């Protein structure tokens, strides 16, 4: 009574592989040296040690407290001055309007919605609400890979920008977007409000809070997609000092100043796991300036394991691999949860033992079908079938020959063969290292038996080779 599927099982494998990475991860200690400085005008700013004797510091180069303390000691009483200041203008362009996957990702990051909830709320906005006695659809179709807008929608968007924000925020020519997603199906345009002049505040009274939040997100993203780029000035300053050990130390400070906010006035995309550096500002600094030193502080850190996937980051990963379709992501997450393969904790997907067991089985005996490229290639073939480029019977025949062969091979196996393979793959998880130093799989009761996975009436359990 287990299930597998060409998209479901690959999504589950991604979640399980990430968990294995986290379990195998061993934290490494490293130190950073931060300086708190003041400019000649007395403005405070921070910088981090970036190079010693002209050699760039890698993340783990200062590996312990003694090394960090030696650097701090070498910099006691040192004279610090600005070695170089470089400012360059950078343009940040707006994001394309929403398609299904990006809507699910942003609603997860910004509103805390699951992909299923996002689609339910979007469905209601699409089907329509009662406005002035008439049922009116507020957004276009929400299952789409398309990022382009109809001509009249672009014109309406540009008019709305002009009315709301004025001429500086309107580019001289409309923006055109193309999708980068593999296997994109672009029959529909991007997800946008059906009427761009139906401002969020105008519909607040006819929508519930969830509908209002999602409508506002879609409206803002659509309008922002046609707005002028933001202009940012990025500044990098290098601050040098000669240590009393004779070495040259260089600290680096970075900051940004928004010269023109453009689309950022309305919309900023959410982040999954990174930090944004654009918010720091630097005071006016010039080459040759001496700077004051408030403190030089060593700080201990430990490397961190990769984060578990959220629904948003898993959709992003599946898209990169060309796996699944906008209409399938929500159903896949529901299946994985309903079957007890994964659980969600603090918006992160954690595999249950049942999910790890089924993934280990598929990797051991149906490896071809949970390979990332297999599913992506099959999706491509399905597209070519729908375009009339290849014969569907030939695709099925090729698939079926391999698949029946694989099933036939497995029918010949004994349960013990299967359990041996699962013991091997799941060993580190099921039989973790023991505190008493004994082999992980020696039986704690009789000491001469070997622990291994067994199958019983209620599923898999861990038992001793001497039992019964």
N, C-alpha and C positions, 0 to 999 in steps of 0.2 A: 504493500500500500504506500509506496513512495512514488514521487513524480519527478520527471526530468523534462526539460524543454530546451530548445536551441538557444533561446534568449535567457530564460529563467536560470538555467544551470550555469551559464557563463557569468551572469550577474552574481550568483551565489559564490562562484569560484573567486571572483574579484574580492568579495567581502572576506572569504576564508583565507585567501592568499595574504591580504592585508593583515589579518589577525596573526598569521604565522610570522610575518615580518615583525610585528609588535612583540610576539613572544620570544623570537630569536634575538631581539634587540638587546644590546648591552650598553648601558650609558657610559659615556666617556667624559671625564672631567676636562674643562678648559676654562681659562680666565680671560677677562677683558680688562683693559686699563682705560678708564674714562677721566677726561680732564674737564674741570669747570673753570672757564676763563672769563675775563672781562675785556672788552674792546677799549681803545684809547678814550672813548667817550663814557666809559663806565657801564656799557650794556653787557649783560651776562649772556654767554652762549656755551654750548657743550661740544666736545669733540672726542673722538676715540682714537687710541693708538693704532696706526695703520701700517707703519713700516719702521724697521730698525736697520740703520746703515744702508738705506736704499732698497732693502729687500722687503717686499710685501709680506705682511703677516697673514698666514692662513688661519682659518677658524680655530684649529686645535694646536696652533704653534706654542701658545703659552699653556703648558699642560698641568702645572701644579702651583701651589701657593708659594713655594720657595722662589720659582722663576718670576712670579708676579711681584713678590716682595723685593726681589733684586732690582727689577726695573723701577719700581717706585722709589727705592733708595737712591738709584743712580740719578733720578730726576730731582732730588731734593736741592732746592736753591738754584735750579737751572734757569737761564734766561730764555723766555719763549718769544718768538717773533713770527709774523706772517711770511711764509715762503712764497706762496702764490695764491691768487684768487681768480677763479674762472667763473664767469656767468654766461650762460647761453639760453636763448629763448627756446622754449619747447611748446609745440601745439598739442593739445589733447582733443581728439575728435569724439563726437558723440557716438553712442552705441546704436546698432541697428534696432528697428522696432522689434517687438517680441515675436518669436515663434514659440511653439509649444514647449520645447525643452528649456529655452531661456526664461520663459514665464514661470515654469515650475521651479527653476533654480532661484530666481529673484524673490518669488513669493515665499520660498523656504527661508532664504536669508533675511528678508526684510520683514515678513509678516508671520514667520514661524508656521506656515501652512505645510502640510504634507502634500505630496504631488496629487493624491486622490482628492484632498479637500480643494486644492487649487482648481482641478478640473470640474468638480461639482459646482463650485461658485461661478466659474467661467461659463459653464453650461446654462446656469440660471440667467446670467447677464446676456448670453447669446439668445436664449429663448424669449427674453423680454420681460419687462415690468410694466405695470399700469401707470401711464403718464397721461393725465387729463382725459381719463376714460378710454384710452386706447393702449393696447399692449404693444410696446416698442422694444425692439432688440437694441441693446446698448453697445455690443461689440460684434466684430466679425467672427467668422468660424474659428474655434480655438484649437483645432487639430491641424496644424500646418507646419511645414518646413520652410515656407516662403518668408523672405524678409523684405520683399518689395511692396510698395503701396500703389494703389490705383492712382492714375493721374489726377482725378478730381479730389482724392484724399490728400495728395501732396499739396495741391492748390489751397485746400481748406486749412491744412496744417500751417502753411506759410501765412495765410491771412490771420489765423489765430495768434501766431507768434508776433506779427506786426501789431495787432490790437493789444496784446497782453504785455509785450516786452519792448516794443519799439524797434526802429530800423537797425540799430547796431547789432541786434541779436539775429538778424535775418541774413543768411548767406546770399550772395548775388545770384547763385544758381542752385536749383534743388539738388539734394543729395540722392545718389543712387546706391543701393546696397545689393550685394549678391551673397548667397549662402556659402559657407565653407564646410558645412556638415557633409560627411560622406553619405552616399545613397539618399540624398535629399529628395523628397517628393514635394514639388512646388506647385501643385494644382491650385492652392489657395494663396491669397496675399497674406501679409503679416497680420498679427492680431492687433486690431486698432479699434478705437471708438467708431461707431457708425456715423456719428455727427461730432466733428471736432469742436464745434461751438457749444456742445453740451458740456459745459465746464463742470468739474466735480461738485462745486458748491451748489450748482443748479439741480443736481439729482439726489443730494444728500437725504432729503425728506422721504424719498420713495424707496431707498435701499436700506437693507439691514447693515450692521457694521462690517461684516465680512465682505459683502458685495461692494460696499463703498470703498473699502481699503483696496480691493483688487481693481476696481474700476479706476480709482485714482492712480494706481501704479501703472496701468495700461495707458491712461491718458497722458501722464507725465512722460513716459518712455517714448510714446509716439511723437509728441510735440518736440521733446528734446532731440529726437533723431534728425530733425530738420533744422535745428538751431546752429548758430555760429560756433566754431571751435573755441575752446578756452585757450588763452595765452598765458603761459607760465614762465617765469624766469627761474632757472635752476642755478644755484650758486654752490661751488665747492671751494673750500678754503683749506690749505695745508699749513699747519703750524709746526715749526721746527724748533728743536732745542738740542744742545750738546750736553750729554750726560756726563757725570763725574767719572764714568768708566771709559770716557773717550769715544763712545758710540753716538751716532746721530739718530735722534728719535723724531718721528713725524706723526703728528695727530691730524685727523681729517674731520672737518665739520661740513655737513651738507644742509641745505635749506632751500625752500621754494617760496616765491612770492607770486600770487595770482595777479597778473597785470590786467586781465579782462576775463570775467568769469564765464561768458558764453553760455553753453548748455548746462554748466555746473550750477548756474543760478536755479535751475529747476530739478536736476537729476544727477545723482551719483550712484554708480553701480555698487552693489554689496560685494564683500570679499568673503571667501570661505575660510582661509587659514593664514593669509599673509597680513603683514602690517603695512599701513600706508605711510610713506615717508614725506608726502607732499605737504603735510601740515606744519612742519618745522620751518621757522624763519631765522635768518641770520642778520645780525646788525651790520652796519656799513663797516667794511674792513678793507685795508689797502696793503699791498705788498710792502714789506719792510717795517710795518707797524709793530711795536712791541706790545705784548698783551699781558694782562695781569693774570696770576694763577690763584684761584681760590682753593682748589684741591685737586690732587691726583689720586683717584680711587680704584683699587683693584676689586674686581667682582668675580665670584666663582659661578660657573654655570655647568650644566650637564647636558649633553646632547639628548634630544628627545626622540622617541619613536615616531614613525609616520602616524598622522592622525587617522582614526577610523573614518570610513566614508559617511557623509551625510547623504540624504536622498539627492540633494543638489549636486554634491561633488561626484556621486556615482553616476548620475545622468550625464554629467560633463565627461567623465571617463569613458562611458559607454559610447557616447557620441564620437569621441576621438578615435575609438576603435572601430567605429562604423557598425555598432551592434544595436539592434532594436529600432523602434519607430516611435514618433511622438505619441501615437495612440496606445503603444504597448507599455510604456514605462510604469504608469500608474497600476495597471493590472499586474505587472511583474512584482512590484513591491507588495501588493495585496496578497498574491500567492505565497511569496516567501514568508510573510508574517502568518498567514492563515495556516500554513502547513507546519508552523513551529520551527522553520529553518533559521529564522533570524528574529531578534527582538530589537526594539528601538529604545535607546536610553539617552536622554539629553540630546535628542535629534541625531544621534549617531547609530549606525547599523552594526549590531554585534551578532556574530553567528552563534547559534545554539549547537550543542553536540550533535543533534539530529542532522542539522545542515552540514556540519563538518564531515559526518559519516557518509552522507550521500555524495558529497563532493569528492571525498577520498575514493569512494567506490568508482565513480565515473572517471576520475583521473587514472585509476589503476587499470580499468577494463574498457572504458569507452573514451580514451584520451583524445582521439581525433575530434570528437563531437563537443568537447568543452574547450578546445583550442580557440583563442580569440579570433584568429584569421578564418577559421572554418565558418563561423556564423556570419562574419562580414562578407566573405565570398559568396555564401549562399544568398544573402540579402541582395547582392549585386546580380546574381543569376535570376532571382525572382523579378528584379526590375527589368532585366533584359527579356524575360518571358513576357512581362506585361507590355513591353514595347514591341513585341513581335519579332525580336532579333534571334531568339533561339527556341527550340522545341521543348515544351514542358515535359513531354514523355521521356526525352533523352536525359534531362536533368534528374527526373525521378528514377530512371533506370540506373544511372551511375550511382546515385545515393543508395538505392535499395540493395544493389549488389554488395557494396562494402558493409552496409549496416546489417544485412542478414548474416553475412560472414562473421561479423563481430558477435552477434547474438548467439550464433551457432557455437562459436568457440567457448563462450561463457557458459552455455548450457552443459558443456562437458566438464566444467570445473566442479570440484567438491567444495563444500562449505569451508573446509579447513584452508583450501587455497585462497579463498576470498579473505578469510580472517587474517591469514599470514600477511597478505598485501596491506590490509587495513592497519594491522599492528605496526607495520613498517612505516607507513605514511603518517599515521596519527601518533606514533610513539612519543615524540616530545610533548604532545598535549595530554595524552591519556596517562603516560607514565613519566611524570616530571622527576627531576633529580631528587634524591632523598636526603634529608638532613643528616641521617646517621652514616652516610657514605656508602651504604650497601647498593648493589646494582639496582637500577630503577625497577626492573621487572622481577626481582626475587620476591617470593611470597612472604609477607610479614608474619603469617601464622605458622607455616611449616618450614620456612626458610630454604627447603631444597626444591620447591615447586617454582614454575615460571608463571607470572601473571600474563594473561592475554585476554583479548576481547572474546566474548562468547555471545551466542544468540539464544534468547529465551522467549517465553510466551509474551513477555512485555517489552521486547526489543533487545537492544544490545546492553551487555553489562561486562564488568571486569571480573574474571574468575581465575582460580589457580589450576595449573595443568594436572594436579593430583586429585582434583575434585571431579566427579563424586567418587 
